[in-house]
Amino acid sequence: MGFIHLAITLFVWCLIIQALLSWFPSSPNSTGLNNFKNALHTITSPVLGPIRRAIPPVRFGGVGVDLSLLIAVFGLQLINSFI
């Protein structure tokens, strides 16, 4: 069970880091950062993709807010607390 808790915790941290990095634009010169962002996207897209397809972004004025990250983190933490 310790491995599952660790895996869920690491995955939640990957989601949070991906969300934080999405606020900063990528420059073509920073290949290391771009590779890191692509790796995070590859890791997290199997979980976030179905949530994004099921729940479209919520519109607030002219801005769309993607709630998939919040739902994924909440769900994973809920699963982690039951295990």
C-alpha positions as CSV (number, residue, x, y, z in Angstrom):
1,M,0.0,0.0,0.0
2,G,2.9,2.4,0.6
3,F,3.9,2.2,-3.1
4,I,0.3,3.2,-4.1
5,H,0.3,6.1,-1.8
6,L,3.7,7.2,-3.0
7,A,2.6,6.9,-6.7
8,I,-0.6,8.9,-6.2
9,T,1.3,11.6,-4.3
10,L,4.0,11.9,-7.0
11,F,1.3,12.0,-9.7
12,V,-0.5,14.8,-7.8
13,W,2.7,16.7,-7.6
14,C,3.2,16.2,-11.4
15,L,-0.2,17.7,-11.9
16,I,0.5,20.7,-9.7
17,I,3.9,21.3,-11.3
18,Q,2.4,21.1,-14.8
19,A,-0.3,23.6,-13.8
20,L,2.2,26.0,-12.4
21,L,4.5,25.7,-15.5
22,S,1.5,26.4,-17.8
23,W,1.4,30.0,-16.5
24,F,4.8,30.7,-18.0
25,P,5.4,30.8,-21.7
26,S,8.0,28.6,-23.3
27,S,10.8,30.0,-25.3
28,P,12.2,28.1,-28.2
29,N,15.7,28.4,-26.6
30,S,14.8,26.6,-23.4
31,T,14.8,23.0,-24.7
32,G,15.3,21.5,-21.3
33,L,12.2,23.2,-19.9
34,N,10.2,22.3,-23.0
35,N,11.3,18.7,-22.7
36,F,10.2,18.7,-19.0
37,K,6.8,20.2,-19.9
38,N,6.3,17.6,-22.6
39,A,7.2,14.8,-20.2
40,L,4.7,16.1,-17.7
41,H,2.1,16.4,-20.4
42,T,2.7,12.8,-21.5
43,I,2.5,11.5,-17.9
44,T,-0.7,13.5,-16.9
45,S,-2.7,13.4,-20.2
46,P,-4.2,9.9,-19.6
47,V,-5.9,11.2,-16.5
48,L,-6.7,14.8,-17.5
49,G,-7.8,14.0,-21.1
50,P,-11.0,12.0,-20.3
51,I,-11.9,14.6,-17.6
52,R,-11.5,17.5,-20.1
53,R,-13.6,15.6,-22.6
54,A,-16.4,15.0,-20.0
55,I,-16.4,18.4,-18.4
56,P,-15.8,21.4,-20.7
57,P,-14.1,24.5,-19.4
58,V,-16.3,26.8,-17.3
59,R,-16.8,30.2,-18.9
60,F,-16.2,33.3,-16.6
61,G,-16.8,36.3,-18.8
62,G,-14.3,35.9,-21.7
63,V,-12.1,33.4,-19.9
64,G,-12.5,29.6,-19.9
65,V,-11.4,27.9,-16.7
66,D,-10.3,24.3,-17.0
67,L,-11.4,22.4,-13.9
68,S,-9.9,19.0,-14.9
69,L,-6.8,19.5,-12.7
70,L,-8.9,20.3,-9.6
71,I,-11.2,17.3,-10.2
72,A,-8.2,15.0,-10.8
73,V,-6.4,16.1,-7.7
74,F,-9.5,15.9,-5.6
75,G,-10.3,12.4,-6.9
76,L,-6.8,11.2,-6.4
77,Q,-6.6,12.5,-2.9
78,L,-10.0,10.8,-2.2
79,I,-8.7,7.5,-3.5
80,N,-5.5,8.0,-1.5
81,S,-7.4,8.5,1.7
82,F,-9.5,5.3,1.2
83,I,-6.5,3.1,0.5
